């Protein structure tokens, strides 16, 4: 009975412990099932069942789904490894969007719809378009994911590690979806009490930055110098490079921010590129202990549809810990220090 109660409490925890031992922290997969197989088995040495001959443990930073050819296969594979105790995963903003019922560019597949290729009239290739049963299956899985993982030397989150947000979430119970709605209701009440119009940029920023679930999954934001289009909609706020002020001792690994391997792929259309002047493999922050492992593999499937070579200039990557090495599905191998 005691063990069952402890497992239930752990399931409800939104911040959970990282396993001990060597880890491979894997960036945003975005439905690229073939890239995941190549990275895990050919580059990192995992077996098909998720085990590793050296006892390593795979940790995913979220955004398993959307944009790529087979989001369902990726989610099912990672779920199988998690249930076998061989992997861990945090919730990304793309999974959160599904939990909240938000339709976004790239998640059309979930609703059984093809994804149009912007500006061409063509379609982005998808192996699977979700059915009602598959939607229920996926939502059941992502509902169980925590927002962050931590141990003494290392932290993992999808987008942003902010002390205030993590302190709130450590004390919270319930699912990420429930906590998101509770925080949103609190913010809306506070805005109304102060007389802030819901359409003001100030309201947009507060809805993001005062919601700890939103901070963990999509980061801190600030007013943009000018509106820009990203993710299929116009935006008035832009992302904040929070890692520039991250000065805590434990290292932190995250994804989300589309770090470009070559300058020509820097996603300027999504707002200011946050890694300008920094080599893609370089550690970040004042202590050089922050690591972004999203190297834009989400660009790969639209690249296929356009018939261009962009898919060869991005990668699915993992940070090996404690080695502090970055390994990619395309054969890249760098020291990240």
C-alpha positions in Angstrom: 0.0 0.0 0.0 2.8 2.4 0.9 4.6 1.8 -2.4 1.3 2.4 -4.3 0.7 5.7 -2.5 4.3 6.9 -3.2 4.0 6.0 -6.9 0.7 8.0 -7.0 2.4 11.0 -5.5 5.3 10.8 -7.9 2.9 10.6 -10.8 1.2 13.8 -9.6 4.5 15.7 -9.1 5.2 18.2 -11.9 8.9 18.3 -11.0 10.5 14.9 -10.6 13.9 13.4 -9.9 16.3 12.6 -12.7 17.8 9.1 -12.6 21.4 8.7 -11.3 24.2 7.7 -13.6 25.1 8.7 -17.2 22.4 10.3 -19.3 21.7 11.3 -22.9 19.5 14.3 -23.1 17.7 14.4 -26.4 16.4 17.5 -28.2 13.0 18.2 -29.8 12.2 15.2 -32.0 9.2 16.7 -33.8 7.9 13.5 -35.3 11.1 12.5 -37.0 11.0 8.8 -36.3 13.8 7.9 -38.6 16.1 10.5 -37.1 15.3 9.2 -33.6 16.2 5.7 -34.6 19.4 6.8 -36.2 20.4 8.9 -33.2 19.5 6.4 -30.5 20.9 3.2 -32.1 23.6 4.2 -34.6 25.0 7.2 -32.8 24.4 6.7 -29.1 24.5 2.9 -28.9 21.0 2.2 -27.5 19.2 -1.1 -28.4 15.8 -1.0 -30.0 14.2 -1.7 -26.6 15.7 1.5 -25.2 18.3 -0.2 -23.1 22.0 0.7 -23.3 24.9 -1.7 -22.8 26.6 0.8 -20.5 23.4 1.5 -18.4 22.8 5.0 -19.8 19.4 6.5 -19.6 17.7 8.6 -22.3 16.0 11.9 -21.3 13.8 13.8 -23.8 13.2 17.5 -23.5 9.7 17.4 -25.0 8.2 18.4 -28.3 8.1 14.8 -29.4 5.4 15.5 -31.9 4.3 17.8 -34.8 5.8 18.8 -38.1 7.6 15.5 -38.8 6.5 12.5 -40.7 5.3 10.3 -37.9 4.6 11.9 -34.5 2.5 9.0 -33.3 5.4 6.5 -33.8 7.8 8.8 -31.9 5.4 9.2 -29.0 4.6 5.5 -28.8 8.3 4.6 -28.9 9.2 7.0 -26.1 6.2 5.9 -24.1 7.4 2.3 -24.3 10.9 3.2 -23.1 9.5 5.3 -20.3 7.2 2.5 -19.1 10.2 0.1 -19.2 12.1 2.5 -16.9 14.7 3.2 -19.7 13.8 6.8 -20.5 12.3 10.0 -19.1 10.6 12.9 -20.8 9.3 16.4 -19.9 6.3 18.1 -21.4 7.0 20.5 -24.3 4.8 23.3 -25.6 3.6 21.1 -28.5 2.3 18.5 -26.1 0.7 21.1 -24.0 -1.1 22.6 -27.0 -2.7 19.2 -27.6 -3.7 18.9 -23.9 -5.3 22.4 -24.1 -7.0 21.7 -27.5 -5.1 24.4 -29.3 -4.8 24.0 -33.0 -1.4 25.2 -34.2 0.6 25.1 -37.4 2.2 21.7 -37.4 -0.3 19.8 -35.3 -2.9 19.3 -38.1 -2.0 15.6 -38.2 -3.4 15.2 -34.7 -6.8 16.3 -35.9 -6.7 14.0 -38.9 -5.9 16.8 -41.3 -3.1 17.2 -43.8 -0.6 20.1 -43.2 -0.4 22.6 -46.0 3.0 23.8 -47.2 3.1 27.6 -46.6 3.1 29.6 -49.8 3.1 26.7 -52.3 -0.3 25.0 -52.2 1.4 21.7 -51.6 1.3 19.3 -48.6 3.9 18.4 -46.0 4.2 14.6 -46.0 2.7 12.7 -43.1 2.7 8.9 -42.6 -0.1 9.0 -40.1 -3.2 11.3 -39.6 -4.6 10.8 -36.1 -7.9 9.0 -35.5 -10.1 9.6 -32.5 -8.6 6.5 -30.7 -5.1 7.7 -31.4 -5.8 11.1 -30.1 -7.1 9.6 -26.9 -4.0 7.4 -26.6 -1.6 10.3 -27.1 -3.4 12.6 -24.7 -3.4 9.8 -22.0 0.4 9.6 -22.4 1.3 13.3 -22.4 -1.0 13.9 -19.4 1.5 11.9 -17.4 4.6 13.9 -18.3 6.3 16.2 -15.7 7.3 19.8 -16.5 10.9 19.4 -15.2 13.4 16.9 -14.0 16.3 17.5 -11.6 19.1 16.1 -9.6 22.0 17.7 -7.8 24.2 18.3 -10.9 21.6 18.6 -13.7 18.2 20.0 -14.6 16.1 19.3 -17.6 13.2 21.5 -18.9 11.6 22.1 -22.3 12.0 25.9 -22.6 13.0 27.8 -19.4 14.3 27.1 -15.9 13.1 30.0 -13.8 13.5 29.6 -10.0 10.2 31.3 -9.1 8.2 29.1 -11.5 9.9 25.9 -10.4 9.3 26.7 -6.7 5.6 27.0 -7.4 5.5 23.8 -9.4 7.4 21.7 -6.8 4.6 22.5 -4.4 1.7 22.0 -6.9 -0.3 18.9 -7.4 -2.4 17.8 -10.4 -1.6 17.7 -14.1 0.1 20.4 -16.1 -3.2 21.1 -17.9 -4.9 21.7 -14.6 -2.2 23.9 -13.3 -2.1 25.9 -16.6 -5.8 26.7 -16.3 -5.6 27.6 -12.7 -2.7 30.0 -13.3 -4.4 31.5 -16.3 -7.6 32.2 -14.3 -5.5 33.8 -11.6 -3.7 36.0 -14.2 -7.0 37.1 -15.9 -8.4 38.0 -12.5 -5.4 40.1 -11.7 -5.4 41.9 -15.0 -9.1 42.7 -14.6 -8.5 44.0 -11.1 -5.8 46.4 -12.4 -8.0 47.5 -15.3 -5.6 46.1 -18.0 -7.4 45.6 -21.3 -7.1 41.9 -22.4 -5.8 42.9 -25.8 -2.9 45.0 -24.5 0.6 43.7 -25.0 1.1 44.0 -21.2 -1.6 41.3 -20.9 0.1 39.0 -23.4 3.3 39.2 -21.5 1.7 38.6 -18.1 -0.3 35.6 -19.4 3.0 34.1 -20.3 5.4 35.1 -17.6 3.1 34.7 -14.6 2.0 31.2 -15.6 4.7 28.7 -14.4 3.4 26.0 -16.8 3.8 28.4 -19.7 7.2 29.5 -18.6 8.5 25.9 -18.4 7.1 24.9 -21.8 7.6 28.1 -23.9 9.8 30.4 -21.9 9.8 34.0 -20.8 8.6 36.7 -23.2 8.9 40.5 -23.7 7.2 43.0 -26.0 8.6 42.8 -29.6 9.9 45.8 -31.4 7.5 45.1 -34.2 4.8 42.3 -34.8 6.1 39.2 -36.6 4.5 36.0 -37.9 5.5 32.7 -36.3 3.7 29.4 -35.8 1.0 30.4 -38.2 -0.1 33.5 -36.4 1.0 37.1 -35.7 3.0 37.7 -32.5 3.6 40.9 -30.6 5.9 39.4 -28.0 9.3 37.8 -28.4 11.3 35.2 -26.6 13.8 36.1 -23.9 17.3 34.5 -23.8 16.9 33.7 -20.1 20.1 31.5 -20.0 22.2 34.6 -20.2 21.2 35.3 -16.6 21.2 31.7 -15.4 23.9 31.7 -12.6 23.0 28.6 -10.6 25.4 25.7 -10.0 23.4 22.8 -11.5 23.7 22.6 -15.3 20.5 22.9 -17.2 19.5 21.4 -20.5 16.6 22.6 -22.7 15.3 22.6 -26.2 12.6 24.8 -27.9 14.7 27.6 -29.4 15.7 26.2 -32.8 19.4 26.7 -32.6 20.9 26.9 -36.1 23.8 24.8 -37.2 24.6 27.3 -40.0 23.9 31.0 -40.1 21.7 30.8 -43.2 19.2 28.7 -41.2 18.9 31.1 -38.3 15.1 31.5 -38.0 15.0 35.3 -38.1 11.3 35.2 -39.2 10.4 33.9 -35.7 11.8 36.9 -34.0 15.4 37.8 -33.0 17.8 34.8 -33.2 18.9 34.3 -29.6 22.2 32.6 -30.3 23.8 35.1 -32.7 27.6 35.1 -32.3 27.7 31.8 -30.4 28.9 28.6 -32.0 26.1 26.0 -32.1 27.9 23.6 -29.8 29.0 26.2 -27.2 27.8 26.0 -23.6 25.7 29.1 -22.6 25.3 31.4 -19.6 27.7 33.1 -17.2 28.8 29.7 -15.8 28.8 28.0 -19.2 26.5 25.3 -17.9 23.3 25.9 -19.9 22.8 23.8 -23.0 20.2 24.1 -25.8 19.8 20.8 -27.7 17.2 21.8 -30.3 19.0 22.0 -33.6 16.0 22.5 -35.8 15.1 19.0 -36.9 11.6 20.4 -37.1 12.6 22.1 -40.3 13.4 18.8 -42.0 9.9 17.7 -43.1 8.9 21.1 -44.6 12.3 20.9 -46.4 11.4 17.5 -47.9 8.1 19.0 -49.2 10.0 21.8 -50.8 12.6 19.5 -52.3 15.4 21.7 -50.9 18.5 20.7 -48.9 17.5 22.4 -45.7 16.8 19.0 -44.1 20.5 18.2 -44.4 21.5 21.3 -42.4 19.7 20.6 -39.2 19.9 17.7 -36.8 18.4 15.8 -33.9 20.9 16.0 -31.1 21.7 14.7 -27.7 23.9 16.0 -24.9 25.8 13.2 -23.3 26.2 13.7 -19.5 28.5 13.9 -17.7 30.8 13.9 -20.8 29.3 17.2 -22.0 29.4 16.1 -25.6 26.8 16.8 -28.3 26.1 13.9 -30.8 23.7 14.3 -33.7 21.8 11.9 -36.0 23.9 13.2 -38.9 27.2 12.2 -37.4 28.1 15.4 -35.6 30.2 15.0 -32.4 31.4 18.0 -30.5 32.6 19.0 -27.0 30.1 21.3 -25.5 32.1 23.3 -23.0 
